[in-house]
Amino acid sequence: MKKFLVFAVVLALLVPSLALAKAEFSLGGFIKLDAMWDSDGGVHKNNLRPPARANDPNRKHGRMLMTAQGSRFNFTIKGPKLWGAQVTGFLEMDFDPAEAGVGNIAFGGASRSYTPRLRHAMFRFNWPTSELLFGQYWSFFSEWWAESAEDGPLMMTGTPTARLAQIRFTQTFGDFTLAALIGDPNQTTLPSGAVGPYVGDINTGRSAESPQLQAKVRYAHDFWGKAAYYGKPIPFTIQFSGGWQRSVSRAAAFNVVPFGENNYQAGAAIRVRNQYLNPWLAMGSLFIPVIPTHSANLAGTASILTQWWIGQGVETFGFAGIGGNNYRFNSQLLIGNAAVWTYDAELLNKFGGFVEGQYYFTNQWFVNALYGISKTFSVNRARWIQGTVAGRGGMEMGYIGDNPSTIQQVNATLWYRPIQAIKFGLQYAYSAASYPQLSTSGGANVANTSRFGDNHRVEFVGFFYF
């Protein structure tokens, strides 16, 4: 009996081992230290919070922050072949549950323990010229990043952060790549209370009647040589991406605190109609080797990376820092009830982008500088006073937060990478925001009437890749 129990235990341990032996596992990721000082008290390690107004006493003071929260690790699993394709899986986690928490970094007491967060979880089938992917992974709008020190650079202006559950198919035809995906509607990294063209419990796509649809076309060709993109030589590349989903704004009754351009008035009950909304985003990306290389030697090379976009309800696709600035409203007075107004909601139109220049002094030392901007358009005034006079219509107003109409960012970073496993960066960053209305939200801050705010940041980062 004793021998039988020993045999059973050994067999129980051996069977899973034999099954796992059919797959190959590899560990990757990096350990990262961030150390930064901001002139704006709302510092966040992602630099995704718009600067406060210049005379806001609650925010206009410096703050120092050091964190290893951006560290991450991943597993790549190489599985068996199926239908003539190589099957692989990818699982990645970090410690950033408040990535878009707009300053609310989830410190766990004195030890500052962070909660693991699922970044990617997908598997794919790869044939020689095609790929089929299932799981949570980047959207097509999140494939080109400026090489900046903060996590998720330019999420307010140039590149959204959007990882969504999806089914994706990619096909390559020589220098051309075509791809399309069907994904979870309105799945972004923003908190549910601040994202999407909805209000309240209708955030995160729960009112969407369709999946999010995206498509892209990419052309890449080595015309005159390559230049570095995150340390890897790549050729001239141009890409166009587009996305759309159909969403619903439910009827609701809630209180708002509207703002006049010259005065302030208490909120009134608003009833928003049930209506369809159609967030969409179009984006173009371009990588140009300016001083190219024809080998792995990057010394003396230079490149330009630029990406520009336009759309409506763009927070649906992962743009951060402007999550409340989603609507404009046209008002109509209800017949027989002069105290209640109804509004037809329209998604705000926005455009923006960035341009980055990068130069390698040697294979170890390089520098980059960039500029990014996002801006609303086709809005006369983002805030207008709530009236109770019959016949007062044509109102345009935003009702969540204190949102700028224009955000601009400038970064300059010096990088040193003595070996592939170690990388250091020292960055100066400047961001500025222009606010369309004079008054800010509520209470003691109502006298704060500045239309402009800016922030200076100095940041040091250190990476250990494994």
C-alpha positions as CSV (number, residue, x, y, z in Angstrom):
1,M,0.0,0.0,0.0
2,K,2.8,2.4,0.9
3,K,4.6,1.7,-2.4
4,F,1.3,2.3,-4.3
5,L,0.9,5.7,-2.6
6,V,4.5,6.7,-3.5
7,F,3.9,5.6,-7.1
8,A,0.6,7.6,-7.2
9,V,2.3,10.7,-6.0
10,V,5.2,10.4,-8.5
11,L,2.7,9.8,-11.3
12,A,0.6,12.8,-10.3
13,L,3.7,15.0,-10.4
14,L,5.0,13.5,-13.6
15,V,1.9,13.8,-15.8
16,P,1.7,17.6,-15.6
17,S,5.5,17.8,-16.2
18,L,5.1,15.7,-19.4
19,A,2.3,18.0,-20.6
20,L,4.3,21.1,-19.9
21,A,7.3,19.7,-21.6
22,K,5.5,20.2,-24.9
23,A,5.6,24.0,-24.4
24,E,8.7,26.2,-24.1
25,F,8.6,29.1,-21.6
26,S,10.7,32.3,-21.6
27,L,10.7,35.1,-19.0
28,G,11.1,38.7,-20.0
29,G,10.5,42.3,-18.8
30,F,12.4,44.9,-16.9
31,I,12.9,46.5,-13.5
32,K,12.4,50.3,-13.7
33,L,13.1,53.1,-11.2
34,D,11.4,56.5,-11.8
35,A,12.5,59.6,-9.9
36,M,10.9,62.8,-10.9
37,W,10.1,66.4,-9.7
38,D,7.2,68.4,-11.0
39,S,6.4,72.1,-10.5
40,D,2.7,71.1,-10.5
41,G,1.5,69.3,-7.3
42,G,-0.5,66.9,-9.3
43,V,2.5,64.9,-10.5
44,H,1.8,61.4,-11.8
45,K,4.5,59.1,-13.1
46,N,2.8,58.8,-16.5
47,N,2.7,62.6,-17.0
48,L,-0.9,62.3,-18.2
49,R,-2.6,64.9,-16.0
50,P,-3.2,68.3,-17.6
51,P,-1.5,71.2,-15.7
52,A,-3.6,73.0,-13.3
53,R,-4.5,76.7,-13.8
54,A,-1.6,79.0,-13.2
55,N,-3.2,80.5,-10.1
56,D,-4.6,77.4,-8.5
57,P,-3.2,77.4,-4.9
58,N,-3.9,73.7,-4.4
59,R,-1.7,72.6,-7.2
60,K,1.0,75.2,-7.8
61,H,3.8,73.8,-5.7
62,G,6.6,71.3,-6.5
63,R,6.5,67.6,-5.7
64,M,9.0,64.8,-5.7
65,L,8.1,61.2,-6.5
66,M,10.2,58.0,-6.7
67,T,8.6,54.7,-7.7
68,A,9.3,51.3,-9.2
69,Q,5.7,50.8,-10.1
70,G,6.4,50.7,-13.8
71,S,8.4,47.5,-13.6
72,R,6.9,44.6,-15.5
73,F,7.4,41.0,-16.4
74,N,6.1,38.7,-19.1
75,F,6.0,35.1,-20.2
76,T,6.2,33.9,-23.8
77,I,4.9,30.4,-24.3
78,K,5.8,28.5,-27.5
79,G,3.3,25.8,-28.0
80,P,2.7,23.0,-30.5
81,K,2.0,23.5,-34.2
82,L,-1.7,23.4,-35.3
83,W,-3.1,23.8,-38.9
84,G,0.4,24.4,-40.1
85,A,0.8,27.4,-37.8
86,Q,3.1,28.0,-34.8
87,V,1.1,28.6,-31.7
88,T,2.5,31.0,-29.1
89,G,1.1,32.8,-26.1
90,F,2.0,36.0,-24.3
91,L,1.2,37.1,-20.8
92,E,2.4,40.3,-19.3
93,M,1.8,42.0,-15.9
94,D,3.0,45.2,-14.1
95,F,2.2,46.9,-10.9
96,D,0.2,49.9,-12.1
97,P,-3.5,49.6,-11.3
98,A,-3.8,53.3,-11.2
99,E,-2.1,53.9,-14.6
100,A,-4.6,56.5,-15.6
101,G,-5.6,57.4,-12.1
102,V,-4.7,61.0,-12.7
103,G,-2.4,61.3,-9.8
104,N,-4.0,58.7,-7.5
105,I,-1.1,56.3,-7.4
106,A,-2.1,53.2,-5.4
107,F,0.5,53.3,-2.6
108,G,-0.1,50.5,-0.2
109,G,0.9,52.1,3.1
110,A,4.5,52.6,4.2
111,S,5.8,49.7,2.1
112,R,4.2,51.1,-1.0
113,S,3.2,47.7,-2.2
114,Y,1.5,47.7,-5.6
115,T,-1.2,45.5,-7.0
116,P,-0.3,43.4,-10.0
117,R,-2.2,44.4,-13.2
118,L,-2.8,42.3,-16.3
119,R,-1.4,44.2,-19.3
120,H,-1.5,41.6,-22.1
121,A,-2.9,38.1,-22.3
122,M,-3.2,36.7,-25.8
123,F,-2.3,33.7,-28.0
124,R,-1.8,33.6,-31.7
125,F,-1.3,31.4,-34.7
126,N,1.5,32.3,-37.1
127,W,1.8,31.2,-40.7
128,P,4.6,32.5,-43.0
129,T,2.7,35.6,-44.1
130,S,-0.3,35.8,-41.8
131,E,-1.3,35.8,-38.1
132,L,-4.5,35.2,-36.2
133,L,-4.6,36.6,-32.6
134,F,-7.0,36.1,-29.7
135,G,-6.9,37.9,-26.4
136,Q,-6.0,41.3,-24.8
137,Y,-3.4,43.2,-26.7
138,W,-2.5,46.6,-28.1
139,S,-4.9,48.4,-30.4
140,F,-3.7,49.6,-33.8
141,F,-3.5,53.1,-32.4
142,S,-1.0,52.1,-29.7
143,E,1.9,50.8,-31.9
144,W,4.1,53.9,-32.3
145,W,5.6,55.4,-29.2
146,A,8.0,58.3,-28.7
147,E,11.1,57.2,-26.8
148,S,10.4,59.2,-23.7
149,A,11.3,58.6,-20.0
150,E,7.8,58.6,-18.5
151,D,5.5,55.5,-18.8
152,G,3.1,55.9,-21.7
153,P,4.5,59.0,-23.2
154,L,2.2,61.5,-25.0
155,M,-1.0,59.7,-23.9
156,M,-2.7,63.1,-23.8
157,T,-1.5,64.3,-27.2
158,G,0.1,61.8,-29.6
159,T,-0.4,58.1,-28.7
160,P,-3.3,56.6,-26.8
161,T,-2.8,53.6,-24.5
162,A,-5.5,51.0,-25.3
163,R,-5.2,47.3,-24.7
164,L,-8.5,45.6,-25.6
165,A,-9.8,42.0,-25.8
166,Q,-9.9,41.3,-29.5
167,I,-9.8,38.9,-32.4
168,R,-7.3,40.1,-35.0
169,F,-6.1,38.9,-38.4
170,T,-3.0,40.2,-40.1
171,Q,-1.8,39.5,-43.6
172,T,1.5,40.5,-45.2
173,F,1.9,41.1,-49.0
174,G,5.6,41.9,-49.5
175,D,6.2,45.4,-48.1
176,F,2.5,45.9,-47.3
177,T,0.7,44.7,-44.1
178,L,-3.1,44.7,-43.8
179,A,-4.8,44.0,-40.5
180,A,-8.3,44.2,-39.0
181,L,-9.7,43.5,-35.5
182,I,-13.0,43.1,-33.7
183,G,-12.6,44.2,-30.1
184,D,-14.3,45.0,-26.8
185,P,-16.1,48.3,-27.2
186,N,-14.6,51.3,-25.3
187,Q,-12.0,49.2,-23.5
188,T,-9.3,51.6,-22.4
189,T,-7.0,52.0,-19.4
190,L,-8.9,55.0,-18.1
191,P,-11.0,54.7,-14.9
192,S,-14.6,54.0,-15.6
193,G,-15.7,57.3,-14.0
194,A,-13.8,59.4,-16.5
195,V,-13.7,57.7,-19.8
196,G,-16.0,57.2,-22.8
197,P,-18.8,59.1,-24.4
198,Y,-21.2,58.2,-21.6
199,V,-22.1,59.1,-18.1
200,G,-22.3,57.1,-14.8
201,D,-22.7,53.4,-15.1
202,I,-22.8,53.4,-18.9
203,N,-19.0,53.8,-19.0
204,T,-16.6,51.1,-20.3
205,G,-18.9,50.2,-23.2
206,R,-21.7,48.7,-21.3
207,S,-24.2,50.5,-23.6
208,A,-22.5,49.7,-26.9
209,E,-24.5,47.7,-29.4
210,S,-21.5,46.8,-31.5
211,P,-17.9,45.7,-31.1
212,Q,-15.1,48.2,-31.6
213,L,-13.8,47.8,-35.2
214,Q,-10.3,48.8,-36.2
215,A,-8.2,48.4,-39.4
216,K,-4.7,49.3,-40.5
217,V,-2.5,49.3,-43.5
218,R,1.3,49.6,-43.2
219,Y,4.0,50.0,-45.9
220,A,7.7,49.5,-44.9
221,H,10.6,49.5,-47.4
222,D,14.4,50.0,-47.1
223,F,14.9,52.8,-49.7
224,W,18.2,54.3,-48.4
225,G,18.9,52.5,-45.1
226,K,17.5,52.2,-41.6
227,A,17.5,54.1,-38.4
228,A,16.8,53.2,-34.7
229,Y,13.4,52.8,-33.2
230,Y,13.8,51.8,-29.6
231,G,17.3,50.6,-30.4
232,K,16.3,48.4,-33.4
233,P,17.1,49.5,-37.0
234,I,13.9,49.7,-39.1
235,P,13.3,51.2,-42.6
236,F,11.0,53.9,-43.9
237,T,7.5,53.1,-42.6
238,I,4.1,54.6,-43.1
239,Q,0.9,53.4,-41.5
240,F,-2.8,54.4,-41.5
241,S,-5.2,53.2,-38.9
242,G,-8.9,53.7,-38.3
243,G,-11.4,52.8,-35.6
244,W,-15.2,53.1,-34.9
245,Q,-17.9,51.9,-32.6
246,R,-21.6,52.6,-32.1
247,S,-22.6,53.5,-28.5
248,V,-25.7,54.7,-26.7
249,S,-26.1,57.7,-24.4
250,R,-28.9,56.6,-22.0
251,A,-31.5,58.9,-20.6
252,A,-30.7,60.0,-17.1
253,A,-31.5,62.8,-14.6
254,F,-28.6,64.2,-12.7
255,N,-27.3,67.5,-11.4
256,V,-24.5,69.5,-13.0
257,V,-22.5,72.6,-12.0
258,P,-22.2,74.6,-15.2
259,F,-20.0,77.6,-15.6
260,G,-20.4,81.0,-17.2
261,E,-17.6,82.7,-19.0
262,N,-17.9,85.6,-16.5
263,N,-19.9,84.2,-13.6
264,Y,-21.1,81.1,-11.8
265,Q,-24.5,79.6,-11.2
266,A,-25.6,76.5,-9.3
267,G,-26.5,73.3,-11.2
268,A,-29.9,72.3,-12.5
269,A,-31.5,69.0,-13.3
270,I,-30.6,67.8,-16.8
271,R,-32.3,65.0,-18.7
272,V,-30.2,63.4,-21.4
273,R,-32.0,61.6,-24.1
274,N,-31.4,58.1,-25.3
275,Q,-29.4,58.5,-28.5
276,Y,-26.8,56.8,-30.6
277,L,-23.2,58.1,-30.6
278,N,-20.4,57.1,-33.0
279,P,-16.9,57.5,-31.7
280,W,-14.3,57.3,-34.4
281,L,-10.6,57.9,-34.8
282,A,-8.3,58.1,-37.8
283,M,-4.5,58.1,-37.4
284,G,-1.4,58.4,-39.7
285,S,2.1,57.4,-38.6
286,L,5.4,58.0,-40.4
287,F,9.0,56.9,-39.5
288,I,11.8,58.4,-41.6
289,P,15.5,57.4,-41.4
290,V,17.2,60.8,-41.9
291,I,20.8,59.7,-41.4
292,P,20.6,55.9,-42.1
293,T,22.7,52.9,-41.4
294,H,23.1,49.7,-43.4
295,S,24.3,47.6,-40.4
296,A,23.6,47.1,-36.7
297,N,25.8,50.1,-36.0
298,L,23.6,53.0,-34.8
299,A,26.4,55.6,-34.2
300,G,25.8,58.8,-36.2
301,T,22.2,57.8,-37.2
302,A,19.1,60.0,-37.0
303,S,15.4,59.6,-37.5
304,I,12.1,61.4,-37.4
305,L,8.9,59.8,-36.0
306,T,5.6,61.6,-36.4
307,Q,2.0,60.6,-35.8
308,W,-1.2,62.7,-36.2
309,W,-4.9,61.9,-35.6
310,I,-8.4,63.3,-35.8
311,G,-11.7,62.0,-34.5
312,Q,-14.6,62.4,-32.1
313,G,-15.0,60.8,-28.7
314,V,-11.3,59.9,-28.9
315,E,-11.2,58.9,-25.2
316,T,-13.0,55.7,-26.4
317,F,-9.7,54.7,-28.1
318,G,-7.4,55.3,-25.1
319,F,-6.4,59.0,-25.1
320,A,-5.9,60.1,-21.5
321,G,-5.9,63.2,-19.4
322,I,-9.0,64.7,-21.1
323,G,-11.4,62.0,-20.1
324,G,-14.3,64.2,-19.0
325,N,-14.2,66.5,-22.0
326,N,-16.4,64.3,-24.2
327,Y,-19.6,66.2,-25.0
328,R,-21.1,69.3,-26.4
329,F,-24.8,69.9,-25.9
330,N,-27.6,71.7,-27.8
331,S,-30.4,72.6,-25.4
332,Q,-34.2,72.5,-25.9
333,L,-36.8,73.5,-23.4
334,L,-39.4,70.9,-22.5
335,I,-42.9,71.9,-23.4
336,G,-45.0,72.6,-20.3
337,N,-42.0,72.5,-17.9
338,A,-40.0,75.7,-18.0
339,A,-37.7,74.4,-15.2
340,V,-36.2,71.4,-17.0
341,W,-34.0,71.4,-20.1
342,T,-33.1,68.5,-22.4
343,Y,-30.0,68.2,-24.4
344,D,-28.9,66.5,-27.5
345,A,-25.3,65.2,-26.9
346,E,-22.6,65.4,-29.5
347,L,-19.1,64.0,-29.1
348,L,-16.4,66.5,-29.1
349,N,-14.2,66.8,-32.1
350,K,-10.4,66.7,-31.5
351,F,-7.2,66.4,-33.4
352,G,-3.5,66.2,-32.4
353,G,-0.2,64.4,-32.8
354,F,3.5,64.6,-32.2
355,V,6.8,64.8,-33.9
356,E,10.1,63.3,-32.5
357,G,13.6,63.7,-33.7
358,Q,16.3,61.3,-32.5
359,Y,20.1,61.2,-32.9
360,Y,22.7,58.6,-31.9
361,F,26.1,60.0,-30.9
362,T,27.4,56.5,-30.3
363,N,25.8,53.1,-29.9
364,Q,25.6,53.9,-26.2
365,W,24.6,57.6,-26.1
366,F,21.7,59.1,-27.9
367,V,19.2,62.0,-27.5
368,N,15.7,62.7,-28.6
369,A,13.4,65.8,-28.6
370,L,9.7,65.9,-29.3
371,Y,6.6,68.0,-29.4
372,G,2.9,66.9,-29.0
373,I,-0.5,68.7,-29.1
374,S,-4.2,67.8,-28.8
375,K,-7.0,70.3,-29.4
376,T,-10.8,70.4,-29.6
377,F,-12.4,72.1,-32.6
378,S,-15.9,73.1,-33.8
379,V,-16.8,74.3,-30.3
380,N,-17.5,77.9,-29.8
381,R,-17.5,77.8,-26.0
382,A,-16.9,74.6,-24.0
383,R,-18.8,76.0,-21.0
384,W,-21.9,78.2,-20.9
385,I,-24.2,79.3,-18.1
386,Q,-27.3,77.2,-17.4
387,G,-30.3,79.4,-18.1
388,T,-33.9,79.0,-17.0
389,V,-35.5,81.5,-19.4
390,A,-37.8,80.0,-21.9
391,G,-36.5,79.9,-25.4
392,R,-32.8,80.0,-24.4
393,G,-31.3,77.4,-26.6
394,G,-28.1,76.6,-28.5
395,M,-26.2,75.9,-25.3
396,E,-22.8,74.3,-25.5
397,M,-21.5,72.9,-22.3
398,G,-19.2,70.3,-20.7
399,Y,-20.2,68.9,-17.3
400,I,-17.4,66.7,-15.9
401,G,-14.2,68.0,-14.5
402,D,-12.2,71.0,-15.5
403,N,-11.0,70.2,-19.0
404,P,-8.6,72.1,-21.3
405,S,-9.3,72.8,-24.9
406,T,-5.6,72.6,-25.9
407,I,-2.8,70.5,-24.4
408,Q,0.8,70.8,-25.5
409,Q,3.9,68.8,-24.5
410,V,7.7,69.2,-25.1
411,N,10.2,66.6,-24.0
412,A,14.0,66.3,-24.4
413,T,15.8,63.2,-23.1
414,L,19.5,62.1,-23.0
415,W,19.9,58.3,-23.0
416,Y,22.8,56.1,-22.0
417,R,22.8,52.4,-22.7
418,P,26.2,50.9,-21.9
419,I,24.9,47.3,-22.5
420,Q,21.6,45.9,-23.8
421,A,20.5,45.0,-20.3
422,I,21.0,48.5,-18.7
423,K,19.5,51.8,-19.8
424,F,19.5,55.3,-18.1
425,G,17.7,58.4,-19.1
426,L,17.5,62.0,-17.9
427,Q,14.6,64.1,-19.2
428,Y,13.2,67.6,-19.1
429,A,9.5,67.9,-20.0
430,Y,7.2,70.9,-20.3
431,S,3.4,70.7,-20.6
432,A,0.9,73.5,-21.0
433,A,-2.9,73.6,-21.1
434,S,-5.3,76.3,-22.3
435,Y,-8.8,76.3,-20.7
436,P,-11.8,77.8,-22.6
437,Q,-13.8,79.0,-19.6
438,L,-12.8,81.5,-16.9
439,S,-14.3,79.7,-13.8
440,T,-13.2,76.4,-12.2
441,S,-15.5,73.9,-10.5
442,G,-17.2,74.7,-7.3
443,G,-16.7,76.3,-3.9
444,A,-13.5,78.1,-3.0
445,N,-12.0,77.7,-6.4
446,V,-14.7,79.6,-8.2
447,A,-12.6,82.8,-8.0
448,N,-9.8,81.1,-9.8
449,T,-10.1,82.6,-13.3
450,S,-6.9,81.8,-15.1
451,R,-7.2,80.3,-18.6
452,F,-3.7,78.8,-18.6
453,G,-1.6,76.4,-16.7
454,D,1.8,74.8,-17.2
455,N,4.1,72.3,-15.6
456,H,7.9,71.6,-15.6
457,R,9.3,68.2,-15.0
458,V,12.8,66.7,-14.5
459,E,12.9,62.9,-14.5
460,F,15.5,60.3,-14.1
461,V,14.9,56.6,-15.1
462,G,16.9,53.5,-14.8
463,F,16.0,50.1,-16.5
464,F,17.3,46.6,-16.1
465,Y,16.0,44.4,-18.9
466,F,15.9,40.6,-18.5
